[in-house]
Amino acid sequence: KNQVEQSPQSLIILEGKNCTLQCNYTVSPFSNLRWYKQDTGRGPVSLTIMTFSENTKSNGRYTATLDADTKQSSLHITASQLSDSASYICVVSAASGTYKYIFGTGTRLKVLA
Amino acid sequence: DVKVTQSSRYLVKRTGEKVFLECVQDMDHENMFWYRQDPGLGLRLIYFSYDVKMKEKGDIPEGYSVSREKKERFSLILESASTNQTSMYLCASSYRQRTDTQYFGPGTRLTVL
């Protein structure tokens, strides 16, 4: 069964600190993996997208990594800011079959001053 | 910038009412999607459409129908609302390919009493 699991479920850090969020998937065959940021009460916004051949992608202070062999991805946030408080969702799409995206349940990050 | 708009941010309906949720995108995207998002469950696909008048069921289509008469507009219909359809509903669109990013609307929080 195609699944995406994220950890931790929630995380609290102090402003200025770094953090890493994890995503493990069992989607096969793999097409691409996205990380989204979702502010409370808003729709998700894309941060990064990686295909099979890419193992790192950056977007400002956000750096995503992908290990296609172990089927793991991480999202690293550097020098966190209060505005980073949000849910971060990992989404994997398959290379064949029904056109759909498999969503993780997200990691809720809170950054404290 | 891509813009996906949804007709209402908040909606309160009574059990048995017919409910229409509308979504409009302004970037000539081929694909449009309806999801519901519930705590601890992540986003689940209700229906998607890859062309005008074309639609396919997602993971949880029961109790819902959709309409896509024009390329820019995708409507979700609850024929007879029930309390278990209380949720956040998110619309998304993407250009065409599987690697294309989905752009999400702000969401509609529907409460069925």
gemmi code that builds the backbone of each chain (N, CA, C; Angstrom):
import gemmi

chains = {
    "A": [
        ("LYS", (0.850, -1.194, 0.000), (0.000, 0.000, 0.000), (0.887, 1.247, 0.000)),
        ("ASN", (0.547, 2.210, -0.880), (1.306, 3.457, -0.922), (1.034, 4.283, 0.323)),
        ("GLN", (2.116, 4.604, 1.034), (1.965, 5.382, 2.262), (3.097, 6.375, 2.412)),
        ("VAL", (2.783, 7.461, 3.117), (3.784, 8.472, 3.458), (3.665, 8.744, 4.953)),
        ("GLU", (4.768, 8.579, 5.666), (4.755, 8.796, 7.109), (5.734, 9.902, 7.486)),
        ("GLN", (5.283, 10.793, 8.335), (6.128, 11.913, 8.733), (6.385, 11.885, 10.238)),
        ("SER", (7.558, 12.366, 10.596), (7.899, 12.479, 12.018), (8.794, 13.693, 12.240)),
        ("PRO", (8.749, 14.306, 13.419), (7.758, 14.022, 14.456), (6.389, 14.571, 14.076)),
        ("GLN", (5.405, 14.266, 14.873), (4.055, 14.797, 14.640), (4.031, 16.294, 14.920)),
        ("SER", (4.756, 16.704, 15.961), (4.834, 18.120, 16.301), (6.200, 18.415, 16.899)),
        ("LEU", (6.566, 19.691, 16.830), (7.901, 20.096, 17.238), (7.857, 21.545, 17.698)),
        ("ILE", (8.537, 21.817, 18.810), (8.646, 23.195, 19.304), (10.120, 23.543, 19.394)),
        ("ILE", (10.506, 24.663, 18.778), (11.901, 25.094, 18.839), (11.967, 26.589, 19.123)),
        ("LEU", (13.132, 27.053, 19.533), (13.326, 28.479, 19.771), (13.780, 29.167, 18.491)),
        ("GLU", (13.361, 30.382, 18.352), (13.745, 31.198, 17.198), (15.258, 31.210, 17.035)),
        ("GLY", (15.699, 31.040, 15.784), (17.127, 31.038, 15.490), (17.735, 29.647, 15.427)),
        ("LYS", (17.046, 28.658, 16.002), (17.556, 27.283, 15.984), (17.224, 26.604, 14.664)),
        ("ASN", (17.969, 25.528, 14.378), (17.710, 24.706, 13.198), (16.838, 23.511, 13.579)),
        ("CYS", (16.176, 22.939, 12.596), (15.429, 21.707, 12.853), (15.342, 20.879, 11.576)),
        ("THR", (15.052, 19.588, 11.761), (14.932, 18.673, 10.629), (13.669, 17.849, 10.778)),
        ("LEU", (12.890, 17.815, 9.723), (11.659, 17.040, 9.682), (11.876, 15.847, 8.767)),
        ("GLN", (11.235, 14.715, 9.108), (11.474, 13.476, 8.372), (10.231, 13.009, 7.619)),
        ("CYS", (10.496, 12.332, 6.499), (9.412, 11.770, 5.700), (9.884, 10.417, 5.154)),
        ("ASN", (9.154, 9.358, 5.442), (9.440, 8.030, 4.899), (8.259, 7.616, 4.026)),
        ("TYR", (8.543, 6.989, 2.905), (7.452, 6.637, 2.003), (7.626, 5.219, 1.474)),
        ("THR", (6.501, 4.665, 1.049), (6.528, 3.324, 0.437), (5.886, 3.356, -0.935)),
        ("VAL", (5.809, 4.550, -1.538), (5.180, 4.712, -2.846), (6.065, 4.109, -3.923)),
        ("SER", (5.454, 3.319, -4.790), (6.205, 2.674, -5.857), (5.302, 2.472, -7.075)),
        ("PRO", (5.793, 2.688, -8.286), (7.071, 3.312, -8.592), (7.053, 4.816, -8.317)),
        ("PHE", (8.185, 5.315, -7.875), (8.289, 6.701, -7.414), (8.410, 7.661, -8.591)),
        ("SER", (7.736, 8.811, -8.473), (7.877, 9.858, -9.480), (8.561, 11.085, -8.889)),
        ("ASN", (7.955, 11.661, -7.879), (8.569, 12.848, -7.269), (8.068, 13.029, -5.841)),
        ("LEU", (8.767, 13.872, -5.121), (8.421, 14.161, -3.731), (8.416, 15.663, -3.536)),
        ("ARG", (7.380, 16.135, -2.891), (7.237, 17.571, -2.633), (7.148, 17.816, -1.133)),
        ("TRP", (7.624, 18.961, -0.718), (7.364, 19.474, 0.624), (6.511, 20.730, 0.478)),
        ("TYR", (5.457, 20.776, 1.290), (4.579, 21.934, 1.320), (4.596, 22.546, 2.727)),
        ("LYS", (4.374, 23.852, 2.782), (4.166, 24.552, 4.048), (2.713, 25.004, 4.099)),
        ("GLN", (2.053, 24.714, 5.222), (0.665, 25.135, 5.364), (0.499, 25.963, 6.638)),
        ("ASP", (0.252, 27.246, 6.456), (-0.054, 28.107, 7.595), (-1.461, 27.796, 8.087)),
        ("THR", (-1.710, 28.051, 9.361), (-3.006, 27.746, 9.958), (-4.124, 28.439, 9.190)),
        ("GLY", (-5.137, 27.667, 8.804), (-6.284, 28.231, 8.111), (-6.048, 28.590, 6.657)),
        ("ARG", (-4.931, 28.161, 6.105), (-4.612, 28.470, 4.704), (-4.351, 27.176, 3.934)),
        ("GLY", (-4.295, 27.302, 2.604), (-3.939, 26.145, 1.795), (-2.435, 25.932, 1.776)),
        ("PRO", (-1.981, 24.701, 1.482), (-0.538, 24.413, 1.411), (0.135, 25.164, 0.270)),
        ("VAL", (1.395, 25.513, 0.484), (2.193, 26.203, -0.533), (3.458, 25.391, -0.762)),
        ("SER", (3.790, 25.155, -2.034), (4.939, 24.320, -2.367), (6.257, 24.971, -1.956)),
        ("LEU", (7.134, 24.169, -1.321), (8.477, 24.626, -0.962), (9.514, 24.066, -1.935)),
        ("THR", (9.487, 22.746, -2.137), (10.464, 22.087, -3.005), (9.810, 20.903, -3.703)),
        ("ILE", (10.403, 20.517, -4.816), (10.015, 19.278, -5.493), (11.286, 18.572, -5.929)),
        ("MET", (11.342, 17.247, -5.735), (12.519, 16.480, -6.139), (12.090, 15.236, -6.896)),
        ("THR", (12.772, 14.967, -7.976), (12.553, 13.735, -8.718), (13.590, 12.699, -8.285)),
        ("PHE", (13.533, 11.529, -8.904), (14.363, 10.394, -8.491), (15.848, 10.736, -8.501)),
        ("SER", (16.265, 11.518, -9.477), (17.697, 11.761, -9.668), (18.246, 12.905, -8.805)),
        ("GLU", (17.360, 13.597, -8.104), (17.817, 14.735, -7.297), (17.914, 14.319, -5.845)),
        ("ASN", (18.999, 14.688, -5.160), (19.067, 14.331, -3.745), (19.096, 15.535, -2.813)),
        ("THR", (19.166, 16.742, -3.367), (19.089, 17.940, -2.542), (18.435, 19.062, -3.322)),
        ("LYS", (17.588, 19.814, -2.635), (16.962, 20.980, -3.266), (16.767, 22.033, -2.194)),
        ("SER", (17.169, 23.270, -2.492), (17.057, 24.344, -1.502), (16.085, 25.420, -1.948)),
        ("ASN", (15.473, 26.048, -0.972), (14.587, 27.182, -1.208), (14.782, 28.116, -0.018)),
        ("GLY", (15.740, 29.026, -0.172), (16.059, 29.931, 0.937), (16.610, 29.160, 2.121)),
        ("ARG", (15.944, 29.304, 3.268), (16.416, 28.617, 4.481), (15.915, 27.173, 4.561)),
        ("TYR", (15.189, 26.737, 3.577), (14.666, 25.368, 3.539), (15.524, 24.514, 2.601)),
        ("THR", (15.994, 23.370, 3.102), (16.748, 22.438, 2.281), (16.138, 21.051, 2.416)),
        ("ALA", (15.719, 20.490, 1.301), (15.150, 19.145, 1.298), (16.180, 18.173, 0.753)),
        ("THR", (16.207, 16.980, 1.330), (17.074, 15.919, 0.816), (16.226, 14.701, 0.499)),
        ("LEU", (16.712, 13.901, -0.422), (15.994, 12.688, -0.825), (16.983, 11.550, -0.968)),
        ("ASP", (16.685, 10.426, -0.318), (17.438, 9.187, -0.504), (16.472, 8.179, -1.094)),
        ("ALA", (16.537, 8.011, -2.415), (15.577, 7.143, -3.112), (15.811, 5.663, -2.774)),
        ("ASP", (17.014, 5.329, -2.339), (17.287, 3.929, -1.996), (16.590, 3.537, -0.701)),
        ("THR", (16.669, 4.398, 0.289), (16.030, 4.093, 1.577), (14.614, 4.660, 1.652)),
        ("LYS", (14.205, 5.389, 0.620), (12.862, 5.976, 0.544), (12.620, 6.912, 1.732)),
        ("GLN", (13.579, 7.799, 1.905), (13.478, 8.769, 2.983), (13.789, 10.165, 2.458)),
        ("SER", (13.098, 11.135, 3.038), (13.373, 12.532, 2.723), (13.398, 13.314, 4.032)),
        ("SER", (14.109, 14.421, 4.013), (14.112, 15.296, 5.176), (13.996, 16.740, 4.710)),
        ("LEU", (13.449, 17.555, 5.577), (13.376, 18.995, 5.331), (14.095, 19.678, 6.481)),
        ("HIS", (15.161, 20.383, 6.149), (15.965, 21.069, 7.154), (15.661, 22.561, 7.093)),
        ("ILE", (15.355, 23.131, 8.245), (15.084, 24.564, 8.323), (16.220, 25.210, 9.105)),
        ("THR", (16.855, 26.182, 8.497), (18.012, 26.844, 9.108), (17.595, 28.179, 9.712)),
        ("ALA", (18.158, 28.472, 10.889), (17.919, 29.771, 11.538), (16.435, 30.114, 11.556)),
        ("SER", (15.664, 29.310, 12.246), (14.197, 29.412, 12.204), (13.708, 30.802, 12.615)),
        ("GLN", (12.565, 31.155, 12.031), (11.916, 32.424, 12.340), (10.485, 32.145, 12.815)),
        ("LEU", (9.891, 33.131, 13.476), (8.525, 32.951, 13.974), (7.571, 32.587, 12.843)),
        ("SER", (7.828, 33.134, 11.670), (6.953, 32.883, 10.517), (7.075, 31.451, 9.982)),
        ("ASP", (8.043, 30.694, 10.486), (8.150, 29.284, 10.078), (7.131, 28.417, 10.801)),
        ("SER", (6.460, 28.957, 11.802), (5.430, 28.201, 12.522), (4.320, 27.835, 11.541)),
        ("ALA", (4.142, 26.535, 11.328), (3.196, 26.051, 10.314), (3.213, 24.529, 10.350)),
        ("SER", (2.379, 23.932, 9.520), (2.479, 22.495, 9.280), (3.263, 22.266, 8.001)),
        ("TYR", (4.099, 21.238, 8.006), (4.907, 20.899, 6.835), (4.482, 19.521, 6.361)),
        ("ILE", (4.090, 19.459, 5.105), (3.480, 18.248, 4.554), (4.372, 17.682, 3.460)),
        ("CYS", (4.630, 16.388, 3.551), (5.398, 15.659, 2.536), (4.395, 14.971, 1.609)),
        ("VAL", (4.589, 15.104, 0.320), (3.656, 14.543, -0.669), (4.458, 13.783, -1.718)),
        ("VAL", (4.069, 12.540, -1.962), (4.772, 11.710, -2.945), (3.798, 11.319, -4.043)),
        ("SER", (4.251, 11.391, -5.294), (3.392, 10.903, -6.373), (4.058, 9.723, -7.067)),
        ("ALA", (3.228, 8.814, -7.556), (3.697, 7.591, -8.183), (3.895, 7.815, -9.677)),
        ("ALA", (4.764, 7.018, -10.267), (5.092, 7.179, -11.686), (4.070, 6.528, -12.603)),
        ("SER", (3.163, 5.748, -12.038), (2.142, 5.122, -12.880), (0.895, 4.904, -12.054)),
        ("GLY", (-0.149, 4.516, -12.732), (-1.387, 4.262, -12.011), (-2.255, 5.501, -11.944)),
        ("THR", (-3.187, 5.483, -11.056), (-4.124, 6.586, -10.912), (-3.382, 7.897, -10.653)),
        ("TYR", (-3.841, 8.909, -11.284), (-3.200, 10.211, -11.136), (-3.536, 10.749, -9.766)),
        ("LYS", (-2.703, 10.516, -8.790), (-2.972, 11.065, -7.479), (-1.669, 11.244, -6.717)),
        ("TYR", (-1.783, 12.070, -5.700), (-0.672, 12.384, -4.818), (-0.973, 11.753, -3.469)),
        ("ILE", (0.051, 11.181, -2.814), (-0.118, 10.584, -1.491), (0.470, 11.535, -0.465)),
        ("PHE", (-0.388, 11.973, 0.453), (-0.002, 12.990, 1.422), (0.365, 12.369, 2.762)),
        ("GLY", (1.401, 12.895, 3.383), (1.661, 12.596, 4.782), (0.723, 13.426, 5.655)),
        ("THR", (0.681, 13.115, 6.942), (-0.225, 13.834, 7.838), (0.402, 15.119, 8.366)),
        ("GLY", (1.664, 15.347, 8.050), (2.283, 16.619, 8.387), (2.987, 16.640, 9.724)),
        ("THR", (3.911, 17.584, 9.842), (4.572, 17.908, 11.109), (4.196, 19.336, 11.463)),
        ("ARG", (3.658, 19.503, 12.658), (3.281, 20.855, 13.103), (4.454, 21.467, 13.856)),
        ("LEU", (5.005, 22.543, 13.286), (6.167, 23.207, 13.883), (5.740, 24.506, 14.534)),
        ("LYS", (6.210, 24.696, 15.773), (5.967, 25.976, 16.440), (7.329, 26.566, 16.820)),
        ("VAL", (7.559, 27.801, 16.415), (8.793, 28.511, 16.725), (8.486, 29.575, 17.775)),
        ("LEU", (9.190, 29.490, 18.888), (8.948, 30.419, 19.990), (10.031, 31.492, 20.059)),
        ("ALA", (9.607, 32.702, 20.449), (10.556, 33.815, 20.579), (11.447, 33.646, 21.805)),
    ],
    "B": [
        ("ASP", (1.413, 35.405, -10.759), (1.234, 34.380, -9.724), (-0.065, 33.602, -9.962)),
        ("VAL", (0.025, 32.305, -9.747), (-1.167, 31.475, -9.859), (-2.128, 31.822, -8.745)),
        ("LYS", (-3.395, 31.904, -9.099), (-4.378, 32.181, -8.063), (-5.484, 31.139, -8.137)),
        ("VAL", (-5.731, 30.501, -6.994), (-6.839, 29.567, -6.870), (-7.752, 30.135, -5.795)),
        ("THR", (-8.983, 30.396, -6.153), (-9.911, 30.982, -5.190), (-11.052, 30.005, -4.926)),
        ("GLN", (-11.565, 30.063, -3.700), (-12.701, 29.247, -3.311), (-13.822, 30.167, -2.863)),
        ("SER", (-15.046, 29.748, -3.114), (-16.191, 30.648, -2.980), (-16.423, 31.134, -1.560)),
        ("SER", (-16.121, 30.303, -0.570), (-16.370, 30.699, 0.812), (-15.208, 30.262, 1.687)),
        ("ARG", (-14.882, 31.029, 2.716), (-13.879, 30.587, 3.691), (-14.533, 29.748, 4.790)),
        ("TYR", (-15.741, 30.152, 5.182), (-16.482, 29.438, 6.211), (-17.909, 29.237, 5.734)),
        ("LEU", (-18.458, 28.053, 6.079), (-19.816, 27.735, 5.656), (-20.455, 26.878, 6.736)),
        ("VAL", (-21.696, 27.213, 7.099), (-22.441, 26.403, 8.064), (-23.733, 25.960, 7.398)),
        ("LYS", (-23.972, 24.664, 7.374), (-25.168, 24.106, 6.728), (-25.839, 23.123, 7.664)),
        ("ARG", (-27.078, 22.798, 7.341), (-27.826, 21.832, 8.140), (-27.818, 20.478, 7.448)),
        ("THR", (-27.946, 19.444, 8.239), (-28.022, 18.071, 7.718), (-29.114, 17.983, 6.663)),
        ("GLY", (-28.783, 17.347, 5.537), (-29.741, 17.157, 4.454), (-29.728, 18.245, 3.401)),
        ("GLU", (-29.080, 19.361, 3.678), (-29.022, 20.440, 2.688), (-28.087, 20.068, 1.543)),
        ("LYS", (-28.328, 20.643, 0.388), (-27.435, 20.500, -0.756), (-26.414, 21.629, -0.676)),
        ("VAL", (-25.149, 21.272, -0.809), (-24.066, 22.248, -0.616), (-23.207, 22.316, -1.872)),
        ("PHE", (-22.917, 23.520, -2.298), (-22.043, 23.744, -3.449), (-20.781, 24.473, -2.998)),
        ("LEU", (-19.632, 23.890, -3.317), (-18.363, 24.567, -3.086), (-17.737, 24.817, -4.451)),
        ("GLU", (-17.351, 26.083, -4.669), (-16.804, 26.424, -5.984), (-15.335, 26.783, -5.899)),
        ("CYS", (-14.622, 26.439, -6.963), (-13.192, 26.715, -7.039), (-12.889, 27.267, -8.430)),
        ("VAL", (-12.105, 28.328, -8.462), (-11.728, 28.946, -9.736), (-10.223, 29.165, -9.764)),
        ("GLN", (-9.595, 28.784, -10.895), (-8.163, 29.055, -11.075), (-7.971, 29.905, -12.316)),
        ("ASP", (-6.918, 30.730, -12.283), (-6.743, 31.719, -13.354), (-5.513, 31.448, -14.214)),
        ("MET", (-4.978, 30.208, -14.191), (-3.732, 29.957, -14.922), (-3.888, 28.925, -16.035)),
        ("ASP", (-5.109, 28.687, -16.484), (-5.324, 27.779, -17.608), (-4.814, 26.367, -17.315)),
        ("HIS", (-4.907, 25.953, -16.067), (-4.452, 24.625, -15.673), (-5.406, 23.543, -16.165)),
        ("GLU", (-4.813, 22.396, -16.588), (-5.628, 21.283, -17.051), (-6.291, 20.543, -15.890)),
        ("ASN", (-5.527, 20.367, -14.812), (-5.963, 19.498, -13.718), (-6.501, 20.289, -12.542)),
        ("MET", (-7.593, 19.785, -11.985), (-8.130, 20.389, -10.761), (-8.534, 19.277, -9.810)),
        ("PHE", (-8.445, 19.575, -8.515), (-8.613, 18.558, -7.471), (-9.458, 19.097, -6.329)),
        ("TRP", (-10.200, 18.208, -5.698), (-10.860, 18.517, -4.438), (-10.375, 17.536, -3.377)),
        ("TYR", (-9.941, 18.113, -2.240), (-9.493, 17.335, -1.097), (-10.303, 17.731, 0.128)),
        ("ARG", (-10.345, 16.816, 1.101), (-10.761, 17.223, 2.428), (-9.614, 16.939, 3.384)),
        ("GLN", (-9.510, 17.803, 4.399), (-8.412, 17.698, 5.348), (-8.981, 17.621, 6.751)),
        ("ASP", (-8.672, 16.529, 7.447), (-9.132, 16.316, 8.806), (-7.931, 16.067, 9.702)),
        ("PRO", (-8.012, 16.509, 10.949), (-6.876, 16.345, 11.877), (-6.425, 14.898, 11.961)),
        ("GLY", (-5.121, 14.680, 11.830), (-4.563, 13.340, 11.958), (-4.697, 12.461, 10.731)),
        ("LEU", (-5.436, 12.942, 9.730), (-5.639, 12.117, 8.527), (-4.965, 12.684, 7.285)),
        ("GLY", (-4.506, 13.900, 7.351), (-3.895, 14.493, 6.170), (-4.937, 14.814, 5.107)),
        ("LEU", (-4.467, 15.154, 3.936), (-5.367, 15.467, 2.826), (-5.784, 14.190, 2.123)),
        ("ARG", (-7.069, 14.073, 1.868), (-7.589, 12.912, 1.137), (-8.316, 13.397, -0.110)),
        ("LEU", (-8.011, 12.736, -1.222), (-8.554, 13.154, -2.512), (-9.992, 12.687, -2.668)),
        ("ILE", (-10.873, 13.635, -2.998), (-12.278, 13.298, -3.200), (-12.526, 13.008, -4.689)),
        ("TYR", (-12.201, 13.975, -5.522), (-12.331, 13.854, -6.979), (-11.245, 14.689, -7.633)),
        ("PHE", (-10.899, 14.310, -8.848), (-10.084, 15.211, -9.646), (-10.577, 15.224, -11.083)),
        ("SER", (-10.157, 16.256, -11.801), (-10.579, 16.442, -13.192), (-9.361, 16.818, -14.013)),
        ("TYR", (-9.175, 16.134, -15.159), (-8.011, 16.429, -15.987), (-8.385, 17.153, -17.270)),
        ("ASP", (-9.673, 17.482, -17.393), (-10.123, 18.240, -18.558), (-11.574, 18.630, -18.327)),
        ("VAL", (-12.060, 19.543, -19.126), (-13.463, 19.953, -19.022), (-14.357, 18.734, -19.193)),
        ("LYS", (-15.350, 18.632, -18.345), (-16.334, 17.552, -18.343), (-15.735, 16.166, -18.027)),
        ("MET", (-14.446, 16.114, -17.708), (-13.830, 14.838, -17.339), (-13.598, 14.825, -15.830)),
        ("LYS", (-13.834, 13.693, -15.204), (-13.631, 13.590, -13.772), (-13.275, 12.151, -13.423)),
        ("GLU", (-12.558, 12.014, -12.322), (-12.269, 10.677, -11.815), (-12.396, 10.675, -10.303)),
        ("LYS", (-12.847, 9.559, -9.776), (-12.996, 9.432, -8.331), (-11.627, 9.343, -7.673)),
        ("GLY", (-11.561, 9.951, -6.504), (-10.362, 9.822, -5.699), (-10.544, 8.716, -4.676)),
        ("ASP", (-10.014, 8.950, -3.491), (-10.049, 7.918, -2.450), (-11.370, 7.871, -1.689)),
        ("ILE", (-12.039, 9.022, -1.589), (-13.259, 9.086, -0.756), (-14.390, 9.825, -1.484)),
        ("PRO", (-14.880, 9.309, -2.609), (-15.895, 10.040, -3.378), (-17.329, 9.907, -2.844)),
        ("GLU", (-17.552, 8.980, -1.921), (-18.924, 8.704, -1.477), (-19.540, 9.942, -0.827)),
        ("GLY", (-20.738, 10.281, -1.271), (-21.457, 11.422, -0.719), (-21.157, 12.739, -1.411)),
        ("TYR", (-20.274, 12.672, -2.432), (-19.873, 13.878, -3.169), (-20.051, 13.668, -4.671)),
        ("SER", (-20.252, 14.764, -5.380), (-20.171, 14.764, -6.835), (-19.456, 16.043, -7.250)),
        ("VAL", (-19.057, 16.103, -8.524), (-18.325, 17.274, -8.999), (-18.851, 17.675, -10.375)),
        ("SER", (-18.500, 18.893, -10.740), (-18.877, 19.410, -12.048), (-17.760, 20.288, -12.565)),
        ("ARG", (-17.398, 20.059, -13.843), (-16.408, 20.935, -14.479), (-16.905, 21.268, -15.882)),
        ("GLU", (-17.672, 22.333, -15.974), (-18.251, 22.792, -17.238), (-17.314, 23.731, -17.985)),
        ("LYS", (-16.452, 24.418, -17.235), (-15.454, 25.305, -17.834), (-14.093, 24.968, -17.256)),
        ("LYS", (-13.058, 25.225, -18.030), (-11.714, 24.822, -17.640), (-11.297, 25.443, -16.308)),
        ("GLU", (-11.698, 26.667, -16.060), (-11.205, 27.373, -14.885), (-12.006, 27.077, -13.621)),
        ("ARG", (-13.105, 26.371, -13.727), (-14.017, 26.230, -12.596), (-14.297, 24.763, -12.286)),
        ("PHE", (-14.189, 24.405, -11.006), (-14.424, 23.020, -10.574), (-15.269, 23.077, -9.309)),
        ("SER", (-16.453, 22.488, -9.381), (-17.387, 22.575, -8.268), (-17.506, 21.237, -7.550)),
        ("LEU", (-17.601, 21.305, -6.246), (-17.843, 20.123, -5.415), (-19.250, 20.232, -4.855)),
        ("ILE", (-20.016, 19.150, -4.967), (-21.410, 19.160, -4.552), (-21.639, 18.087, -3.499)),
        ("LEU", (-22.234, 18.494, -2.396), (-22.685, 17.550, -1.384), (-24.196, 17.465, -1.555)),
        ("GLU", (-24.674, 16.347, -2.088), (-26.096, 16.229, -2.443), (-26.991, 16.335, -1.219)),
        ("SER", (-26.563, 15.746, -0.123), (-27.338, 15.784, 1.119), (-26.335, 15.765, 2.275)),
        ("ALA", (-26.015, 16.954, 2.749), (-24.925, 17.077, 3.715), (-25.196, 16.278, 4.985)),
        ("SER", (-24.131, 15.678, 5.510), (-24.229, 14.949, 6.773), (-23.145, 15.460, 7.720)),
        ("THR", (-23.332, 15.197, 9.004), (-22.402, 15.747, 10.004), (-20.975, 15.241, 9.803)),
        ("ASN", (-20.828, 14.030, 9.247), (-19.471, 13.505, 9.041), (-18.766, 14.137, 7.841)),
        ("GLN", (-19.452, 15.070, 7.189), (-18.805, 15.834, 6.124), (-18.301, 17.186, 6.623)),
        ("THR", (-18.413, 17.425, 7.900), (-17.798, 18.600, 8.511), (-16.288, 18.459, 8.381)),
        ("SER", (-15.667, 19.433, 7.718), (-14.244, 19.302, 7.424), (-13.737, 20.586, 6.777)),
        ("MET", (-12.413, 20.606, 6.537), (-11.813, 21.654, 5.703), (-11.715, 21.094, 4.286)),
        ("TYR", (-12.210, 21.847, 3.320), (-12.167, 21.420, 1.920), (-11.193, 22.305, 1.151)),
        ("LEU", (-10.264, 21.638, 0.491), (-9.230, 22.353, -0.254), (-9.313, 22.008, -1.736)),
        ("CYS", (-9.264, 23.027, -2.551), (-9.210, 22.861, -3.998), (-7.775, 23.110, -4.449)),
        ("ALA", (-7.342, 22.400, -5.482), (-6.010, 22.607, -6.033), (-6.061, 22.497, -7.544)),
        ("SER", (-5.063, 23.086, -8.198), (-4.947, 22.926, -9.649), (-3.483, 22.726, -10.009)),
        ("SER", (-3.249, 22.085, -11.149), (-1.888, 21.934, -11.655), (-1.939, 21.936, -13.165)),
        ("TYR", (-0.786, 22.231, -13.794), (-0.787, 22.437, -15.237), (-1.164, 21.164, -15.994)),
        ("ARG", (-0.288, 20.207, -16.057), (-0.618, 19.007, -16.816), (0.140, 17.780, -16.342)),
        ("GLN", (1.465, 17.893, -16.224), (2.290, 16.716, -15.971), (2.277, 16.309, -14.499)),
        ("ARG", (2.690, 15.083, -14.257), (2.723, 14.539, -12.906), (3.705, 15.290, -12.030)),
        ("THR", (4.742, 15.882, -12.624), (5.714, 16.617, -11.821), (5.294, 18.058, -11.580)),
        ("ASP", (4.195, 18.463, -12.175), (3.783, 19.852, -12.002), (3.272, 20.102, -10.593)),
        ("THR", (3.617, 21.236, -10.083), (3.226, 21.597, -8.717), (1.732, 21.849, -8.625)),
        ("GLN", (1.130, 21.398, -7.542), (-0.258, 21.734, -7.259), (-0.309, 23.068, -6.530)),
        ("TYR", (-1.248, 23.905, -6.944), (-1.482, 25.179, -6.271), (-2.826, 25.086, -5.571)),
        ("PHE", (-2.810, 25.419, -4.295), (-3.993, 25.242, -3.477), (-4.726, 26.559, -3.241)),
        ("GLY", (-6.041, 26.454, -3.111), (-6.836, 27.575, -2.655), (-6.737, 27.716, -1.144)),
        ("PRO", (-7.395, 28.732, -0.577), (-7.294, 28.990, 0.858), (-8.111, 28.030, 1.716)),
        ("GLY", (-8.995, 27.272, 1.108), (-9.793, 26.314, 1.867), (-11.160, 26.856, 2.259)),
        ("THR", (-12.096, 25.946, 2.424), (-13.431, 26.255, 2.957), (-13.667, 25.369, 4.157)),
        ("ARG", (-13.899, 26.007, 5.296), (-14.208, 25.212, 6.487), (-15.724, 25.047, 6.560)),
        ("LEU", (-16.182, 23.831, 6.330), (-17.606, 23.524, 6.304), (-18.009, 22.853, 7.605)),
        ("THR", (-19.058, 23.391, 8.207), (-19.641, 22.773, 9.398), (-21.065, 22.367, 9.066)),
        ("VAL", (-21.392, 21.094, 9.300), (-22.741, 20.588, 9.064), (-23.375, 20.275, 10.423)),
        ("LEU", (-24.472, 20.970, 10.696), (-25.119, 20.808, 12.013), (-26.271, 19.821, 11.972)),
    ],
}
model = gemmi.Model(1)
for chain_id, residues in chains.items():
    chain = gemmi.Chain(chain_id)
    for i, (resn, *xyz) in enumerate(residues, 1):
        res = gemmi.Residue()
        res.name, res.seqid = resn, gemmi.SeqId(i, " ")
        for name, pos in zip(("N", "CA", "C"), xyz):
            atom = gemmi.Atom()
            atom.name, atom.element = name, gemmi.Element(name[0])
            atom.pos, atom.b_iso = gemmi.Position(*pos), 0.0
            res.add_atom(atom)
        chain.add_residue(res)
    model.add_chain(chain)
structure = gemmi.Structure()
structure.add_model(model)
structure.setup_entities()
